[in-house]
Amino acid sequence: MMRNLFALALFVCIGCQPIQKEDLVGLWELKSALRDKMVMSDDATYLQIHSNGSYSISRTTGDMSGVYQLGKTKIHFQGADPKGWFNSPWKAQRIKDHLLLAGRDEINRRLELKFVLVDQIPAFGEFEKQVVGKWEMFLMMKDGIPEKMPETFMTIDDSGNYMISDTTGVQDQGRSVINTRHHKVIFERDDTHWDVWFWGKELRLQNKEMGIQYHLKKVG
């Protein structure tokens, strides 16, 4: 019992440690974004925190910059971010090569952003290389409700072709375009645009208009 209380006290103590500028300075890649513990899709986002009190954001939708101030446990961003993330205060915590930011949106929902320290922003071509291949579509989310899928596979090749198949044969095929700048896949047969991002080693495809999200894992 005493050991558990000591561990809890140590955790609280660490969480209240004042943040230091040197802990935050660097280039950070957004790895996950949660709203009230639910996964949010987002464009590829890189946060560069500079030692001179400024910061810059690189997104597929555009770049921006601003200034920041440090409180005891918070970083206050001040900039022209239309999303509002980087024009608000966040509780900040550095854990090894990860930066955790916790805050609230405009209607008081809890937001949690997790970044990892990187050396440079990767070339856009790397994203396409990661998407190309054979994927198993194992879960579909329709309006937030999960539904397991029967054995279904999607193949995207480097020539711009895609094919969806299951145990009964080919269900759909045609041309696809991987938009690396905006992290989208466009299926030309029905001209549908899907947001694409990685969740660990898994791939996510989401069409916001249809309220559908697919979860895929690499085969082979």
Backbone as CSV, one residue per row, in Angstrom:
resi,resn,N_x,N_y,N_z,CA_x,CA_y,CA_z,C_x,C_y,C_z
1,MET,0.832,-1.205,0.000,0.000,0.000,0.000,0.864,1.251,0.000
2,MET,1.890,1.276,0.878,2.782,2.415,0.951,3.530,2.607,-0.372
3,ARG,3.893,1.467,-1.019,4.606,1.552,-2.297,3.732,2.208,-3.349
4,ASN,2.435,1.839,-3.386,1.515,2.440,-4.347,1.341,3.942,-4.111
5,LEU,1.235,4.334,-2.832,1.092,5.740,-2.507,2.336,6.527,-2.908
6,PHE,3.507,5.907,-2.695,4.758,6.568,-3.075,4.838,6.750,-4.592
7,ALA,4.422,5.706,-5.338,4.456,5.782,-6.797,3.511,6.865,-7.305
8,LEU,2.313,6.951,-6.675,1.346,7.972,-7.071,1.891,9.366,-6.779
9,ALA,2.499,9.524,-5.630,3.065,10.826,-5.266,4.180,11.218,-6.221
10,LEU,4.996,10.238,-6.615,6.087,10.509,-7.544,5.539,10.924,-8.898
11,PHE,4.477,10.242,-9.362,3.861,10.583,-10.655,3.309,12.001,-10.633
12,VAL,2.607,12.348,-9.542,2.043,13.693,-9.419,3.149,14.726,-9.402
13,CYS,4.233,14.409,-8.682,5.353,15.327,-8.573,5.983,15.589,-9.941
14,ILE,6.191,14.493,-10.721,6.768,14.630,-12.052,5.855,15.460,-12.943
15,GLY,4.522,15.207,-12.853,3.578,15.939,-13.677,3.542,17.428,-13.371
16,CYS,4.000,17.826,-12.132,3.981,19.229,-11.743,5.327,19.910,-11.938
17,GLN,6.303,19.186,-12.434,7.618,19.767,-12.666,7.509,20.916,-13.658
18,PRO,8.141,22.067,-13.362,8.127,23.175,-14.334,8.775,22.743,-15.641
19,ILE,8.190,23.160,-16.764,8.768,22.813,-18.051,9.898,23.786,-18.374
20,GLN,10.922,23.272,-19.024,12.074,24.072,-19.400,12.095,24.244,-20.915
21,LYS,12.538,25.398,-21.370,12.567,25.677,-22.799,13.381,24.635,-23.556
22,GLU,14.512,24.229,-22.971,15.377,23.270,-23.656,14.711,21.908,-23.847
23,ASP,13.682,21.612,-23.037,12.955,20.350,-23.193,12.002,20.389,-24.391
24,LEU,11.610,21.585,-24.804,10.601,21.727,-25.847,11.180,22.071,-27.210
25,VAL,12.352,22.670,-27.222,12.945,23.110,-28.484,13.250,21.907,-29.373
26,GLY,12.853,21.993,-30.650,13.112,20.922,-31.607,11.992,20.803,-32.615
27,LEU,12.096,19.806,-33.472,11.091,19.528,-34.503,10.273,18.321,-34.053
28,TRP,8.956,18.506,-33.977,8.056,17.485,-33.458,7.028,17.095,-34.509
29,GLU,6.828,15.788,-34.668,5.826,15.271,-35.601,4.609,14.781,-34.820
30,LEU,3.424,15.235,-35.212,2.193,14.790,-34.555,1.935,13.322,-34.876
31,LYS,1.824,12.502,-33.843,1.585,11.070,-34.031,0.146,10.675,-33.720
32,SER,-0.509,11.373,-32.798,-1.900,11.053,-32.495,-2.594,12.278,-31.922
33,ALA,-3.902,12.349,-32.181,-4.732,13.442,-31.684,-6.034,12.850,-31.165
34,LEU,-6.361,13.127,-29.912,-7.559,12.594,-29.286,-8.458,13.738,-28.835
35,ARG,-9.753,13.583,-29.057,-10.750,14.497,-28.523,-11.674,13.684,-27.634
36,ASP,-11.662,13.994,-26.342,-12.426,13.203,-25.372,-12.141,11.710,-25.547
37,LYS,-10.858,11.382,-25.713,-10.345,10.012,-25.831,-10.684,9.341,-27.165
38,MET,-11.356,10.050,-28.083,-11.680,9.501,-29.392,-10.640,9.984,-30.402
39,VAL,-10.216,9.067,-31.287,-9.180,9.388,-32.263,-9.723,10.372,-33.296
40,MET,-8.947,11.416,-33.552,-9.295,12.371,-34.598,-8.341,12.169,-35.772
41,SER,-8.864,12.332,-36.985,-7.987,12.362,-38.152,-7.432,13.768,-38.281
42,ASP,-6.242,13.863,-38.815,-5.666,15.173,-39.010,-4.639,15.119,-40.116
43,ASP,-4.391,16.271,-40.726,-3.344,16.355,-41.731,-1.996,16.113,-41.073
44,ALA,-1.024,15.712,-41.862,0.337,15.598,-41.348,0.748,16.945,-40.763
45,THR,1.194,16.950,-39.520,1.489,18.182,-38.809,2.862,18.103,-38.156
46,TYR,3.653,19.132,-38.381,4.970,19.232,-37.758,5.047,20.548,-36.997
47,LEU,5.516,20.473,-35.767,5.650,21.631,-34.890,7.133,21.870,-34.623
48,GLN,7.615,23.036,-35.005,9.009,23.411,-34.745,9.009,24.481,-33.662
49,ILE,9.571,24.149,-32.502,9.684,25.100,-31.396,11.110,25.625,-31.371
50,HIS,11.242,26.942,-31.516,12.562,27.567,-31.590,12.957,28.135,-30.226
51,SER,14.245,28.268,-30.022,14.750,28.758,-28.742,14.530,30.258,-28.556
52,ASN,14.206,30.976,-29.636,14.036,32.429,-29.550,12.613,32.852,-29.192
53,GLY,11.773,31.886,-28.782,10.404,32.207,-28.378,9.399,32.184,-29.500
54,SER,9.789,31.677,-30.653,8.862,31.553,-31.778,8.641,30.076,-32.097
55,TYR,7.614,29.816,-32.900,7.339,28.455,-33.346,6.806,28.517,-34.768
56,SER,6.867,27.404,-35.453,6.321,27.319,-36.807,5.605,25.987,-36.962
57,ILE,4.578,25.990,-37.801,3.761,24.806,-38.057,3.821,24.495,-39.546
58,SER,4.058,23.243,-39.868,3.987,22.788,-41.255,2.887,21.747,-41.354
59,ARG,1.859,22.070,-42.143,0.742,21.151,-42.382,0.586,20.969,-43.886
60,THR,-0.074,19.884,-44.262,-0.357,19.695,-45.683,-1.311,20.767,-46.199
61,THR,-2.086,21.376,-45.289,-3.038,22.412,-45.690,-2.420,23.808,-45.673
62,GLY,-1.178,23.910,-45.242,-0.526,25.215,-45.213,0.354,25.381,-43.988
63,ASP,1.261,26.360,-44.065,2.207,26.611,-42.986,1.848,27.900,-42.264
64,MET,2.319,28.048,-41.033,2.088,29.251,-40.247,3.175,29.346,-39.189
65,SER,3.196,30.478,-38.518,4.167,30.672,-37.449,3.580,31.596,-36.399
66,GLY,4.246,31.676,-35.255,3.777,32.516,-34.170,4.812,32.563,-33.074
67,VAL,4.385,33.025,-31.912,5.279,33.101,-30.757,4.648,32.322,-29.614
68,TYR,5.468,32.001,-28.616,4.957,31.270,-27.462,5.551,31.842,-26.186
69,GLN,4.848,31.573,-25.088,5.333,31.910,-23.760,5.208,30.680,-22.882
70,LEU,6.126,30.527,-21.952,6.108,29.381,-21.056,5.603,29.790,-19.685
71,GLY,4.642,29.000,-19.166,4.233,29.120,-17.782,4.921,28.025,-16.981
72,LYS,4.431,27.769,-15.794,5.060,26.738,-14.961,4.937,25.362,-15.597
73,THR,3.745,25.021,-16.055,3.529,23.708,-16.681,2.863,23.831,-18.040
74,LYS,2.713,25.068,-18.557,1.987,25.257,-19.808,2.817,26.029,-20.812
75,ILE,2.512,25.775,-22.080,3.044,26.575,-23.173,1.868,27.300,-23.825
76,HIS,2.007,28.610,-23.982,0.941,29.440,-24.544,1.338,29.831,-25.966
77,PHE,0.644,29.261,-26.955,0.894,29.604,-28.346,0.068,30.833,-28.730
78,GLN,0.665,31.714,-29.508,-0.041,32.882,-30.021,0.249,32.991,-31.509
79,GLY,-0.779,32.724,-32.323,-0.604,32.744,-33.765,-1.947,32.789,-34.461
80,ALA,-1.910,32.712,-35.772,-3.133,32.833,-36.575,-3.609,31.463,-37.050
81,ASP,-3.598,30.474,-36.176,-4.002,29.130,-36.556,-5.522,29.067,-36.699
82,PRO,-6.051,28.783,-37.900,-7.510,28.728,-38.067,-8.152,27.594,-37.269
83,LYS,-7.398,26.543,-36.986,-7.941,25.439,-36.198,-7.987,25.793,-34.719
84,GLY,-7.140,26.735,-34.294,-7.147,27.161,-32.905,-6.179,26.415,-32.011
85,TRP,-5.643,25.297,-32.498,-4.732,24.516,-31.664,-3.532,25.344,-31.231
86,PHE,-2.947,26.073,-32.180,-1.703,26.776,-31.905,-1.940,28.275,-31.738
87,ASN,-3.066,28.555,-31.076,-3.369,29.906,-30.627,-4.065,29.800,-29.273
88,SER,-3.531,28.926,-28.409,-4.164,28.638,-27.126,-3.131,28.029,-26.173
89,PRO,-3.458,27.967,-24.882,-2.525,27.374,-23.923,-2.686,25.853,-23.843
90,TRP,-1.568,25.156,-23.605,-1.563,23.704,-23.464,-0.698,23.314,-22.268
91,LYS,-1.158,22.347,-21.519,-0.291,21.734,-20.519,0.695,20.846,-21.262
92,ALA,1.985,21.042,-21.016,3.022,20.361,-21.780,3.840,19.442,-20.885
93,GLN,4.198,18.295,-21.435,5.045,17.344,-20.715,5.977,16.651,-21.699
94,ARG,7.255,16.624,-21.385,8.263,15.937,-22.205,8.589,14.609,-21.531
95,ILE,8.387,13.508,-22.272,8.736,12.177,-21.793,9.648,11.543,-22.826
96,LYS,10.935,11.536,-22.548,11.950,11.042,-23.469,11.823,11.767,-24.806
97,ASP,11.544,11.048,-25.896,11.451,11.679,-27.207,10.018,12.013,-27.592
98,HIS,9.139,12.117,-26.603,7.741,12.447,-26.876,7.343,13.730,-26.159
99,LEU,6.507,14.506,-26.825,5.936,15.714,-26.255,4.427,15.529,-26.175
100,LEU,3.871,15.685,-24.986,2.439,15.532,-24.768,1.836,16.896,-24.467
101,LEU,0.796,17.254,-25.219,0.078,18.501,-25.002,-1.370,18.178,-24.660
102,ALA,-1.885,18.771,-23.602,-3.274,18.558,-23.188,-3.951,19.910,-23.039
103,GLY,-5.166,20.024,-23.599,-5.883,21.289,-23.521,-7.366,21.091,-23.754
104,ARG,-8.050,22.179,-24.068,-9.495,22.164,-24.306,-9.809,22.904,-25.594
105,ASP,-10.861,22.432,-26.308,-11.270,23.162,-27.497,-12.303,24.231,-27.121
106,GLU,-12.895,24.859,-28.140,-13.775,25.996,-27.894,-15.065,25.626,-27.165
107,ILE,-15.434,24.326,-27.178,-16.637,23.911,-26.431,-16.257,22.995,-25.270
108,ASN,-15.022,23.166,-24.787,-14.533,22.549,-23.559,-14.348,21.039,-23.641
109,ARG,-14.166,20.509,-24.848,-13.820,19.094,-24.971,-12.324,18.930,-24.764
110,ARG,-11.936,17.831,-24.124,-10.525,17.606,-23.825,-9.779,17.173,-25.089
111,LEU,-8.658,17.821,-25.340,-7.809,17.488,-26.477,-6.459,17.003,-25.961
112,GLU,-5.940,15.955,-26.588,-4.627,15.432,-26.245,-3.843,15.205,-27.535
113,LEU,-2.691,15.849,-27.636,-1.823,15.719,-28.801,-0.517,15.054,-28.365
114,LYS,-0.094,14.067,-29.148,1.156,13.375,-28.854,2.104,13.545,-30.031
115,PHE,3.278,14.103,-29.756,4.295,14.341,-30.777,5.523,13.480,-30.495
116,VAL,6.279,13.210,-31.537,7.560,12.521,-31.394,8.642,13.399,-32.015
117,LEU,9.813,13.412,-31.397,10.926,14.215,-31.875,11.508,13.610,-33.154
118,VAL,11.691,14.414,-34.186,12.249,13.943,-35.460,13.379,14.872,-35.889
119,ASP,14.209,14.380,-36.810,15.342,15.164,-37.304,14.950,16.105,-38.428
120,GLN,14.001,15.659,-39.278,13.609,16.474,-40.416,12.228,16.033,-40.901
121,ILE,11.581,16.889,-41.677,10.295,16.544,-42.280,10.568,15.630,-43.466
122,PRO,9.985,14.431,-43.484,10.278,13.502,-44.576,9.735,13.997,-45.906
123,ALA,10.341,13.521,-46.971,9.871,13.872,-48.311,8.470,13.300,-48.525
124,PHE,7.675,14.005,-49.347,6.305,13.555,-49.590,6.278,12.176,-50.240
125,GLY,7.330,11.842,-51.018,7.363,10.541,-51.675,7.361,9.381,-50.715
126,GLU,7.861,9.608,-49.489,7.888,8.537,-48.499,6.479,8.116,-48.103
127,PHE,5.559,9.071,-48.075,4.179,8.751,-47.717,3.569,7.816,-48.751
128,GLU,3.788,8.098,-50.029,3.245,7.242,-51.079,3.817,5.839,-50.990
129,LYS,5.107,5.720,-50.706,5.719,4.398,-50.582,5.079,3.590,-49.458
130,GLN,4.697,4.262,-48.388,4.088,3.575,-47.254,2.670,3.104,-47.570
131,VAL,1.955,3.869,-48.401,0.561,3.529,-48.724,0.486,2.387,-49.732
132,VAL,1.415,2.350,-50.689,1.400,1.322,-51.728,1.600,-0.056,-51.103
133,GLY,0.805,-1.035,-51.553,0.934,-2.412,-51.068,-0.420,-3.068,-50.908
134,LYS,-0.423,-4.222,-50.263,-1.655,-4.974,-50.023,-2.065,-4.818,-48.565
135,TRP,-3.340,-4.467,-48.347,-3.867,-4.190,-47.017,-5.121,-5.025,-46.756
136,GLU,-5.249,-5.496,-45.535,-6.488,-6.162,-45.118,-7.403,-5.139,-44.469
137,MET,-8.636,-5.046,-44.974,-9.630,-4.130,-44.420,-10.410,-4.897,-43.349
138,PHE,-9.995,-4.739,-42.092,-10.546,-5.606,-41.041,-11.657,-4.959,-40.217
139,LEU,-11.818,-3.638,-40.316,-12.844,-2.979,-39.514,-13.381,-1.770,-40.255
140,MET,-14.711,-1.584,-40.181,-15.347,-0.400,-40.743,-16.071,0.344,-39.627
141,MET,-15.907,1.666,-39.595,-16.647,2.508,-38.659,-17.658,3.314,-39.475
142,LYS,-18.944,3.120,-39.179,-20.008,3.868,-39.847,-20.676,4.759,-38.824
143,ASP,-20.500,6.079,-38.987,-21.027,7.049,-38.025,-20.579,6.706,-36.607
144,GLY,-19.321,6.261,-36.488,-18.729,5.973,-35.182,-19.025,4.604,-34.626
145,ILE,-19.807,3.795,-35.341,-20.171,2.455,-34.858,-19.279,1.432,-35.556
146,PRO,-18.499,0.634,-34.788,-17.581,-0.329,-35.410,-18.298,-1.562,-35.941
147,GLU,-17.813,-2.076,-37.066,-18.361,-3.290,-37.654,-17.216,-4.102,-38.256
148,LYS,-17.029,-5.322,-37.761,-15.976,-6.173,-38.296,-16.308,-6.568,-39.730
149,MET,-15.277,-6.612,-40.557,-15.480,-6.930,-41.967,-15.061,-8.363,-42.249
150,PRO,-15.757,-9.039,-43.178,-15.288,-10.349,-43.627,-13.948,-10.179,-44.340
151,GLU,-13.305,-11.263,-44.651,-11.965,-11.209,-45.243,-11.977,-10.364,-46.525
152,THR,-11.449,-9.156,-46.417,-11.471,-8.200,-47.524,-10.102,-7.548,-47.647
153,PHE,-9.635,-7.389,-48.879,-8.300,-6.852,-49.104,-8.346,-5.705,-50.108
154,MET,-7.473,-4.729,-49.890,-7.283,-3.644,-50.841,-5.817,-3.630,-51.266
155,THR,-5.594,-3.577,-52.568,-4.247,-3.487,-53.110,-4.111,-2.184,-53.887
156,ILE,-3.084,-1.424,-53.558,-2.758,-0.196,-54.287,-1.345,-0.354,-54.818
157,ASP,-1.176,-0.268,-56.136,0.164,-0.443,-56.685,0.781,0.906,-57.049
158,ASP,2.078,0.868,-57.388,2.792,2.114,-57.657,2.547,2.649,-59.065
159,SER,1.648,1.979,-59.810,1.274,2.465,-61.141,-0.041,3.231,-61.124
160,GLY,-0.638,3.362,-59.924,-1.880,4.111,-59.813,-3.137,3.273,-59.962
161,ASN,-3.033,1.951,-59.715,-4.197,1.072,-59.795,-4.566,0.564,-58.405
162,TYR,-5.851,0.336,-58.191,-6.285,-0.262,-56.929,-7.256,-1.394,-57.224
163,MET,-7.374,-2.322,-56.278,-8.319,-3.428,-56.391,-8.782,-3.811,-54.998
164,ILE,-10.077,-4.027,-54.862,-10.659,-4.507,-53.609,-11.258,-5.883,-53.877
165,SER,-10.889,-6.857,-53.057,-11.353,-8.228,-53.272,-11.701,-8.885,-51.940
166,ASP,-12.566,-9.900,-52.017,-12.870,-10.716,-50.852,-12.880,-12.181,-51.291
167,THR,-13.464,-13.040,-50.490,-13.419,-14.477,-50.787,-14.205,-14.841,-52.038
168,THR,-15.083,-13.947,-52.488,-15.885,-14.242,-53.691,-15.254,-13.686,-54.967
169,GLY,-14.183,-12.911,-54.821,-13.518,-12.366,-56.000,-13.363,-10.857,-55.931
170,VAL,-13.106,-10.258,-57.088,-12.877,-8.817,-57.168,-14.200,-8.063,-57.009
171,GLN,-14.221,-7.095,-56.071,-15.426,-6.311,-55.827,-15.357,-4.924,-56.463
172,ASP,-14.148,-4.399,-56.615,-13.997,-3.065,-57.182,-12.550,-2.909,-57.645
173,GLN,-12.357,-2.173,-58.720,-11.006,-1.896,-59.181,-11.033,-0.686,-60.099
174,GLY,-9.877,-0.060,-60.270,-9.791,1.111,-61.128,-8.518,1.873,-60.858
175,ARG,-8.552,3.145,-61.193,-7.397,4.002,-61.005,-7.517,4.771,-59.690
176,SER,-6.369,5.022,-59.079,-6.344,5.800,-57.849,-5.206,6.809,-57.925
177,VAL,-5.378,7.897,-57.210,-4.355,8.931,-57.128,-4.036,9.160,-55.656
178,ILE,-2.761,9.040,-55.294,-2.327,9.320,-53.930,-1.841,10.759,-53.879
179,ASN,-2.586,11.602,-53.183,-2.233,13.007,-53.037,-1.362,13.135,-51.791
180,THR,-0.042,13.127,-51.998,0.870,13.107,-50.857,0.867,14.420,-50.086
181,ARG,0.628,15.523,-50.793,0.645,16.825,-50.112,-0.478,16.933,-49.102
182,HIS,-1.669,16.441,-49.464,-2.821,16.580,-48.586,-3.251,15.261,-47.943
183,HIS,-2.426,14.231,-48.078,-2.682,12.929,-47.461,-4.090,12.424,-47.778
184,LYS,-4.354,12.294,-49.084,-5.629,11.772,-49.544,-5.394,10.720,-50.617
185,VAL,-6.368,9.807,-50.745,-6.413,8.896,-51.882,-7.714,9.180,-52.627
186,ILE,-7.600,9.383,-53.935,-8.768,9.658,-54.769,-9.010,8.445,-55.659
187,PHE,-10.183,7.839,-55.539,-10.552,6.710,-56.384,-11.351,7.270,-57.564
188,GLU,-10.760,7.164,-58.753,-11.292,7.880,-59.903,-12.609,7.318,-60.431
189,ARG,-12.896,6.041,-60.179,-14.106,5.447,-60.760,-15.360,6.169,-60.283
190,ASP,-15.417,6.471,-58.964,-16.574,7.211,-58.461,-16.174,8.569,-57.890
191,ASP,-14.892,8.970,-58.141,-14.390,10.292,-57.741,-14.602,10.555,-56.251
192,THR,-14.345,9.561,-55.425,-14.429,9.759,-53.985,-13.042,10.081,-53.431
193,HIS,-13.019,11.008,-52.477,-11.777,11.443,-51.845,-11.744,10.918,-50.409
194,TRP,-10.652,10.244,-50.053,-10.517,9.654,-48.727,-9.291,10.227,-48.023
195,ASP,-9.481,10.681,-46.796,-8.349,11.086,-45.971,-7.576,9.841,-45.564
196,VAL,-6.262,9.946,-45.540,-5.397,8.803,-45.232,-4.416,9.204,-44.140
197,TRP,-4.285,8.366,-43.128,-3.235,8.571,-42.136,-2.878,7.234,-41.498
198,PHE,-1.760,7.230,-40.812,-1.283,6.010,-40.164,-1.545,6.094,-38.666
199,TRP,-1.979,4.954,-38.115,-2.168,4.813,-36.671,-1.264,3.658,-36.238
200,GLY,-0.042,4.012,-35.846,0.961,2.978,-35.633,1.300,2.342,-36.975
201,LYS,1.181,1.027,-37.060,1.445,0.323,-38.312,0.190,0.140,-39.150
202,GLU,-0.949,0.561,-38.609,-2.208,0.428,-39.339,-2.474,1.664,-40.188
203,LEU,-3.320,1.473,-41.199,-3.710,2.556,-42.099,-5.181,2.888,-41.857
204,ARG,-5.509,4.155,-41.922,-6.893,4.598,-41.807,-7.310,5.292,-43.106
205,LEU,-8.514,4.948,-43.574,-9.146,5.641,-44.707,-10.466,6.216,-44.205
206,GLN,-10.692,7.499,-44.445,-11.911,8.116,-43.942,-12.533,9.029,-44.982
207,ASN,-13.841,8.850,-45.174,-14.624,9.750,-46.012,-15.634,10.441,-45.094
208,LYS,-15.379,11.715,-44.814,-16.203,12.432,-43.844,-17.625,12.624,-44.352
209,GLU,-17.784,12.821,-45.662,-19.127,13.037,-46.216,-20.012,11.803,-46.013
210,MET,-19.444,10.615,-46.158,-20.212,9.380,-45.995,-20.209,8.878,-44.564
211,GLY,-19.387,9.480,-43.692,-19.323,9.049,-42.302,-18.710,7.672,-42.140
212,ILE,-17.782,7.305,-43.047,-17.192,5.966,-43.039,-15.685,6.072,-42.809
213,GLN,-15.186,5.161,-41.977,-13.750,5.047,-41.761,-13.376,3.566,-41.791
214,TYR,-12.341,3.226,-42.565,-11.836,1.860,-42.630,-10.521,1.757,-41.875
215,HIS,-10.344,0.621,-41.199,-9.094,0.296,-40.525,-8.435,-0.826,-41.319
216,LEU,-7.163,-0.629,-41.681,-6.455,-1.605,-42.521,-5.115,-1.958,-41.887
217,LYS,-4.675,-3.183,-42.119,-3.347,-3.591,-41.686,-2.603,-4.237,-42.854
218,LYS,-1.305,-4.000,-42.921,-0.481,-4.443,-44.046,-0.397,-5.976,-44.089
219,VAL,-0.450,-6.506,-45.276,-0.330,-7.957,-45.490,1.078,-8.241,-46.006
220,GLY,1.752,-9.178,-45.374,3.097,-9.550,-45.829,4.173,-8.643,-45.287
